[in-house]
């Protein structure tokens, strides 16, 4: 399997996590983890798109 597709797949899984985090976060620690998940997800998607060019 192409590494870029693996990045997209993992980024999609993490995206599900952070969307759930936006709904359920209730303290600073949970918001911090949600923010980290957003950064990782977007980073993986960007890395995958750069590899396709």
C-alpha positions in Angstrom: 0.0 0.0 0.0 1.2 3.5 -0.8 2.4 5.5 2.2 0.3 8.5 1.3 -2.9 6.4 1.5 -1.8 5.2 5.0 -1.4 8.9 6.0 -4.9 9.6 4.8 -6.3 6.6 6.6 -4.6 7.4 9.9 -5.4 11.1 9.6 -9.1 10.2 9.0 -9.1 8.0 12.2 -7.6 10.8 14.2 -10.1 13.3 12.7 -12.9 11.1 14.1 -11.2 11.4 17.5 -10.9 15.2 17.5 -14.4 15.7 16.2 -15.6 13.7 19.1 -13.3 15.7 21.4 -14.9 18.9 20.3 -18.3 17.6 21.5 -17.2 16.0 24.7 -14.3 18.1 26.0 -15.0 19.7 29.3 -11.7 20.7 30.8 -8.4 22.2 29.7 -6.6 18.8 29.5 -9.3 17.4 27.1 -9.2 20.6 25.0 -5.4 20.3 24.8 -5.6 16.7 23.6 -8.3 17.7 21.0 -6.0 20.5 19.7 -3.1 18.1 19.4 -5.3 15.6 17.5 -6.3 18.4 15.1 -2.7 19.3 14.4 -1.7 15.7 13.9 -4.7 15.0 11.6 -4.1 18.1 9.4 -0.4 17.4 9.3 -0.9 13.8 8.0 -3.4 15.0 5.4 -1.0 17.7 4.2 1.9 15.3 4.1 -0.2 12.9 2.0 -1.2 15.6 -0.4 2.4 16.8 -0.8 3.4 13.2 -1.7 0.8 13.0 -4.5 2.2 16.0 -6.5 
